[in-house]
Amino acid sequence: MLPIVKFWSKCQLRTPPYFHPDDREVLTRRRVLPQAELDFDRFVESPRFGDSKDDQFHLSLIPTPYLGDLERADIFILSLNPGFNPADYFAEYEVPEFRRRRAQNLRQRLRRLRFPNMGLDPAFSWHSRYWTEKLRDAAIVIAQRKYAGRYLSALEELSRRVAILELVPYHSSAFSDHWTIMELPSAKEALRFAQTELTSRAADDDATIVVTRQVEAWGIRGRNVIRYASGEARGASLSMASRGGRAILRRILTRE
């Protein structure tokens, strides 16, 4: 078991709030905890629903420190934190399969899944198309060049080979509290994984890393590491016009 997965095995998923126990002291000191426990019905009745200024973490949602199969992936996109969509509450509390998949992702129980990166699974396209839109250009070219135009097969390969690593694991609609990057033990664990395991794989030509956001905070560079400049990070594009998108496509087309 990878150290980061072992670290997150300590996060209980029985009842909200959901957070890593090592983060409790920081979250409490920063007045993120205590926090009202919300399900879908409570959320839509709460003041947080529709509040465009609410950038607080949603600790009633399962943390997403990573997305995809960390053991088998060979393309890693490094980002800041999982965003937030009000549909997250409906998905986790009203759709059992969605909640089960988020839990499987956290525990990395993904071996038998056709789409281990659930952000690229068409079965959940009703919830969010964020990653399918980000990787759409690559998927189109992969479909044409490898699968006789079959887009589903391209998504399936991307889902197996692409993983997302978040610096901060908690969902929020915006991110302003950059103190968390330096203080949260879970953020430090993400940094350790990126700076040791992932950079080692990249140096051995076993991985491509695209650092899209908080490039300096991630603090990695070297062979097969693409670091976005400030202008690139603003949109974090992975289209074929971006360095990251081209690097992802190059790896998919040249390495099985």
N, C-alpha and C positions, 0 to 999 in steps of 0.2 A: 504494500500500500504506500502510495506517495505520501511524504510528510504533510503536505497541505491537505490531503484528503483525511489523513488521520487526525489532523488538527480540527477539521470541521465535523468529524464524527462525534465530537463533544457537544455539538449544538442540538438541543432537544427540539423535536418537532411535534410534541403532543398538544400543547396549547400555547397561544401567543401570550406575551411577545416573544418573537424569535430573534435571538442574537447569540453570538458566541459568548460563553461565560467569561472568557478572558477580557471581553470588551466592557463588561458591566461597570467597572469602576469609572472608566472614561465616559461612557454614556450617561451615567448618573451624575458625574461631576459637571458635565456639559448640559445637564437638564434635558437630555433626550429621554431618559427614564426618570420617573415612571411615565408610562404612556397608556392611554385608554386602549383596551383590547377591542379590535374591530373585526367583524365579518362583513359580508356584502351589505346586509340590511342596515347594520349599525353605521357602516361607512357612509352610505347615501343619506342617512339621517343626521350625520355629524356635521359640524362646521367645516371640516376639512374638505368635504365634497364641494367642488366648484370654486375652491379658494385658490385663485391664481397666484397668490403670494406664499402659499404653503410650500416650503422647501425642506420640511422636516423629514427625517427618515420614517418609512412605513414599516414598523417592526411587527405588524400583524401579518406581513407577507414573508414567505420563506426567503432567506438571504440567497443571493446569487453571486458568490465570489468567483464562479467560473461557469462556463457553459460549453458542453461538449466533452469528448473523451480525452482526458489529460494524458493517459498512458499511450494511446494510439495516434493521436493527432500529430501532424507534422507541420501545421501552420497555426501560429498563435497570434491573435490580435489582442493587444494590450490596451485597455480602455480605463475609464475613470470609475464609474459606478453604474449599476443597472438603473435605467430610468424608471418612470412610473406612468402608468396609464390607469385610469379608473376601472378599466376592464380587468385589471389584475385581481381586484377583489372578487368580481364575479367569477373569473376563471378559477381562482384557488378555492373559493367557498361554495360554488354552485356546480362545478364540473370536476367530478372525482378523478377522472383520468388526467386532467391537466395538473391537479395538485400532486397526484402520484408521480408524474414525470418530473415535476420540480424537486420532489424529495429524492427520486432516483438520481437526478443530476447532482444534488448536493452530496449524496453518498457514493456517487460514481458507480452505480449499479447499471451499467449501460451495455454490457457485452452482447446481449441478445437483441438489441434494438436496431431496426433498419436505419433510423435517423437519430443517432446518439446526441447530436446537437439539436435540441428541440426547437431552437430558433429558426431552423431551416426545415422543419417538418411541416409539410403541407396540411397535415391534420390539425395544426394549430394556427393556420393562416388567418382564421377568423379573429384571433386574439391580437396578433401583432405581426407586421410584415417588415419589421425594422431590419433584421439581418438578411432576409431574402432580397430586400430592396438594395441594401448595401452591396451585396454580392451578385446582383442580377447581371451585370455586365460580364463578370467572369463565368457565371453559370451558362449564359447564352453561348459564349465561345466554346466552353467545355462541351456543351451539348452538341454543337456543330462538329467539332473536331474529333470527339471520342465516341459519341453515342448516336450518330446519324440524326441529330436534331432533337433527341429525346431529352427534354428539359428536366423531367423527373429524375432521370439517371444522374444528371449533372448535380442536382440538388443533393441526391443521396451520397455522391462522392464527397461533395463539400461538407456535408453533415458528418461524415466519418473523419475527415482530415482537418477540419477547422475547429479550433477551440478558442473561446474568449476568456480572457483573464481580467477581472475587475480589480482595481486598486482598493476600492472601498466596496463592501459587499451588500450594502443596504439600499433598497429602492427609494428613490426620491424624484420629484418632478424637475428639480434643479439642484445644482450643487454649489454651495457658497462657503460651507464650513471646511476650508482647506486644512484646518488644524487636525482633522481626522487622519490625514495622510501620515502625519508624524507621530500621532498618539495612539491610534487604535492598534492593539496587538494583531487583529486580523489583517490590517493593511500591511503591517510589518511581515506577516507570514506570506502574503502575496508577493512582496518585494523579495523575500528570501527565495521563493520558488522561481521567480523570474531571473534573479541574478545568479542563481546556482544551477538548478536543473535545466532551465530553458536555454540559457546562454551556453551551457556545455553541449547540449544537443545541437544548437546552431553552429557552434565551432566545429563539431564533427560532421557538419553538413546533413544532419538528421532532422533539421527543423528550419523554418523561416519564421522570423518574428517581425511583426509590424506594430510599432509603438505609435498609436494614434493620438492619445491624450496624456497630459501630465508627463511629457517626455522626460523632463529633468528629474521629476520625482521617481520615475521608474529606474533611472540611473543605469541603463544598460546600453552597451554598444559593442560592435565587433562584427565578425563574419556573419552574413545572413540576417543582419538586424537592420531594419529600415526604421529610422527615427524621423517622424514628421516635424517639419519646421512649424513655427507659430501659425502661419497662414494656412498650412495644410491641416493642422490640428483643429482649427475652428470648425471646419465641416467634416473632418475625419472621413473624407471620401475614400471609397475603395473601388471606384470606377476604373475603367481602362485608361482614363486620363491621369490617374494618380500613380505614384510610385508603389504604394502598397498593393493596389489592385493588380498592377503588372507583375509584381513579385509573386503574388498568390497564383496568378494564372501560369506563370513560368514554372513554378514548382509542380503544379497539378499536371501540366503537359509534358514535363521532362522526367518526373519521378513517379513511380507507381507506389 
